[in-house]
Structures are given as C-alpha cells and as structure tokens.
Amino acid sequence: MASTLVDGSVPHSRHNQKLTQRTAAWKPGIIPFLLPFILLVAMGLWTYRPSSSALSWVLTIVWSLPVVGVMVGIQGALLIRRRVRQSDRMMDPAPVDQDFLIVLCPTIGRHDTYPALERSVLSYVEHMPEWFPYMRVDILTEEGCEAAEAIDRLAQSHPLIRVITVPKDYVPANGTRFKARANHYAHELRIAEGEALDYVWVLHMDDDTGVGPDTATSLAQFINRQRRAHPDEAKHMAQGILTYPRENAVNRFTWLADAVRPADDIARFRALTGLGTPAAGVHGELLVLRASIEATIGWDFGPKEIVEDARLALTFCRKYPGRSDWFNGRCYGASPANSADFIKQRERWAWGLVALCFNKAVPWRYRWFLSICVATWILGPLQHIAAVLLLGWLVNDMNTSPVTQSVVILWSLNFAYVIWTYWEGLRLNALASVSGRRKWWEPIVVVALIPVFSVLEGVGGFKGFLKFVRREENKFVVIAKPA
C-alpha cells in the first residue's frame, strides 16, 4: 500500500481555533421549534371549521404524510442534545496513528468547477495531516477533461495529492455511468493496489466541499473509537454535517435557501445513519467508509443510477445493518450560484430518488421511509398556503380545514419543523462562517422566505418526478461550482 508519513502539525489560525470551539459547543435549539408549534396549534384550532369535502380529504392526506419524517428528524435533534459521547468530553483527541485515510474527490474537471476543486483539495492537505499522519488525497477525474493541466499542477503542488484518471473506454460490468462509474473505477484500483483493508478508510468528498480543523478532529475521534470497539460493534460507515459558509456563497438568496440542508444532517441523518441503518440515504460528501466494506458493495449499480450515494446507503442497510454512525464534524461547501442552478440540482436529486424508490432490486423494507420522504417533497407545493387557497378557489370551496381537528396538530407539527430546519440550518451555516454568527436580519428573512423556498424545492422535485414518469434519458447534471 502506498502511504505517506507527514511529520509535524499544521498551526491553527485564530479563525480555525474559534471555529473548532464554536462547533464543539453547538447543540440544536428547542425554542425555535416549540414556539412556532404552540402558535400554529392555537391558530389552527381557532380557525378550524369541520368539513368533509374532497379538498379537505386531500389536505388531510397531504398534511399528514410528512409526520413520519418529522418525528424521525426530531429524534435526531434530541439525540444530539442528549448524547455527547463521554469519551469525547473526557479524552483529548489523538492522531490516527494506525489507520490509513484516503480522501477521494471526484470532479468532472471543467474550468468552471476547478476553482472550487482547488479550494477544497488545499483544505484537505492543510487540515487533515495533523490528525492523519498516514493519508493520501486522490483527485478522481476523466481522461481528456477541460481542466486536466490545472489539476495536474495542483497535484504537483503537494506530495499527498495524486490524480486518478478514468479512461474514456472504461465500462463497469453493469454499465454504470456518471459519478458512480468514476467511483467504481477508484474502488477497483484500490482492490488492485491492495488497499481494500479494514484499517483503510475512504473519505468521500465533493469537489466543492472543503474541510476545517474541526472536521479532522471529529473524524479522528470516530476512527479511533472504532479501533477500541469490539469487532462485532465497530462501525463501518459514518456521515458528518454539510454546511455552507457565507464566504463561499456568490448568491445570498440561494445561500439562505440552502439552510435546510445542514438541518437535515442533524435531524434525519443523525437519527437513522447515527443509529446504524442509513435508510434515509447519505450524501456524497463527508461520508467515510472502510475500504474493505466498500469493496463488497462497489458502485456498479447500473446505467440509470444518478443518486449513487443513496443507493449505496440502502445496499449498506441490507448487508451491514446496525453498522453505520454519525459524527459531529462539519465540511464546508457552496450553494448554487443562482436559482436556476438550485432547481437543476434538486431536479436531478428528485429524478434519481424517485427511480430509487421504485427500484425493486432494493427490498421494500429499505425503501419505504425514503419513499415517504420523497413523496412529501414532491407534494410539498400542496402545503403552500397560496396553492391551498388556489385549489379552494378552483373547486369553489374556501374551507381548507382537514376532515378532523386532530390533523391540525399534525399540520402544526410539520410546519413548526420546517421553520426549525431553516432557523437551525441558518445558524449552522453562520457558525461555519468567519463571523460565527447570523446577521440580525437573516433569521427574519429566512423564515419569511420559506414559502418562496418551498416553491423552488417543489418545482425542482416535480420536474424530476416528471422526468422519471416520462422515462427520459438519464443525465447527471453538474452545476458550476463557486470558488
């Protein structure tokens, strides 16, 4: 196995020290959920008027559907508040001196994605070696890509970086395409090089997602815990938190709209992946996996797969139940540059996730929760107050109450949870920024714009659903990455 020993440590800047302290002290708030819930219940019960119309039945179903995901999300947030590992509190983090870390960063290698790639890769070699004396950074790209020369120069700038080039004529056994094809090539290369071992870990990152000192510390704590754990209890996979620092954003509107994403990591992903079974899927950045386990799964899921990370997670559920975990580390990405890219991004996710929900190759017991979450996403516009009033006007029935009063409580629970996700997600993104705090107007604006954000999310989700229904040719759309 090719390994590199890095001697010495990387000095932390004042910002890095503050960032580590801020993220270590953070925990999800209760008031941002509880207060909206109480107000919404009071308002809903006060305005409720009994109805058994067709519209009321539709709204009853649509408003009840999200509660499954909401309850799982609340569980995840409560787990973070309640369970701070005693070993992490009492023991200073130590470098991982026995395991080998491979940071894998796939990139399409376009000129408009290279600046973000450079920022991300340089963060790996700056912050990771202090805690991982044995490591390597693999940039995974396609033969003949636009930015090949720039990527080669980046690799020459540091001894830890190497470039893996996927040949144009490479075709996996099942015909997998897109990012999964590249991941599978790297996976086969690790097997050929003798690196598919229990003590080799692969950290999957996106080409616009960097790390900080807190990322390295939390990941080192997780891996060291696995070496101390009993073999029957050690974890094989873990997921951290994706955040969006304000400084990485070129568009403040899409940055605010993406507040929902880190909140999902501390909610659904914390609950399911953290309790051992990643039935909600995982995302492709800050995902760490034993190379030996990845070797038994691979990425060759077929030519139609465009959400390879979620497919990997559901396969992991079946083969290694109870063996995943969550760790309180952050990575640092960038929101889409504009609303059009935001919708394109959501469209691809929805397109792939709907297909995965209907994929009978994955047993239903591992698909049902994801299917509910995807259905909630696609039906999200029907929870929009403007859409509800428009439906009432079209059917000449302005009584938009559900069929039973108890559904008002479910609706309030769901809506309060949405408010909480944007509130806490914004807080996480602000913590990851240089200032470390939200500007006074940002919480107000992000809550006020939730109806607008829900339209953007809904349009992207519905467009993806339509592409699946029409059986359009699969495309892996890669948006431009802000530097």
CORDA-V925646 format. One line per field, one symbol per residue. ss: DSSP state (a for helix, b for strand, c for the rest). psi: psi as a letter, one per 40 degrees, with the letter a starting at -180 (. if undefined). burial: b if it has 9 or more other ideal C-beta (glycine too) atoms within 8 Angstrom, else e. A space follows every 50 residues. Layout:
ss->???
psi->???
burial->???
This chain:
ss->ccccbccccccccaaaaaaaaaaaacccccaaaaaaaaaaaaaaaaaccc cccaaaaaaaaaaaacaaaaaaaaaaaaaaaacccaaaaacccccccccb bbbbbbccccaaaaaaaaaaaaaaaaaccccccbbbbbbbbbcccccaaa aaaaaaccccbbbbbbcccccccccccaaaaaaaaaaaaaaacccccccb bbbbbccccbccaaaaaaaaaaaaaaaaccccccccbbbbbbbccaaacc caaaaaacaaaaaaaccaaaaaccccccccccccccbbbbaaaaaaaccc cccccccaaaaaaaaaaaaccccbbbbbbbbbccccccaaaaaaaaaaaa aaaaaaaccccccaaaaaaaaaaaaaaacaaaacaaaaaaaaaacccccc cccccaaaaaaaaaaaaaaaaaaaaaaaaaaccccccccccaaaaaaaca aaaaaaaaaaaaaaaaaaacccccccccccccc
psi->hhihhhiiihhhidddddddddddeiiiiddeddddddddddddddehhi ifidddddddddeddeddddddddddddddddghhddddehhiiigedih hhhhgiiefideedddddddddddedddddegdhiihhhhiiheidfddd dddddeeheehihhhhidehhidefiaaddddddddddddddefegideh hhhhiieehaiaddddddddddddddddiideeiieiiiahhigiddehe hddddddedddddddecdddddddeehgeeaiieifhhhhdddddedaeg eieehegddddddddddddgheeiiiifiiihahiididddddddddddd dddddddeheehideeddddddddddddeddeehddddddddddefgehf iididddddddddddddddddddddddddddeiddeiiideddddddded dddddddddddddddddddefihhhghhiihi.
burial->eeebeeeeebeeeeebbbbbebbeeeeebeebbbebbeebbeebbeebee bebebbbbbbebbbbbbbbbebbbbbbebbbeeeeeebeeeebeebeebb bbbbbbbbbbeebbbbbbbbbbbbbebbbbbbbbbbbbbbbbeebebbeb bbebbeeeebbebbebeeeeebeeebbbbbbbbbbbbbbbbeeebbbeeb bbbbbbbbbbbbbbbbbbbbbbbbbbbebeeeebbbbbbbbbbbbbebbe beebbbbbbbbbbbbbbbbbbbbbebbbbbbbbbbbbbbbbbbbbebbbb beeebbbbbbbbbbbbbbebeebbbbbebbbbbbbbbebebbbbbbbbbb bbbbbbbebeebeeebbebbbbbbbbbbbbbbbbeebbbebbeebeeebb bbeeeebbbbbbbbbbbbbbbbbbbbbbbbbbbeebeeeeebbebbbebb bebbbbbbbbbbbbbebbeeeeebebeebebbe
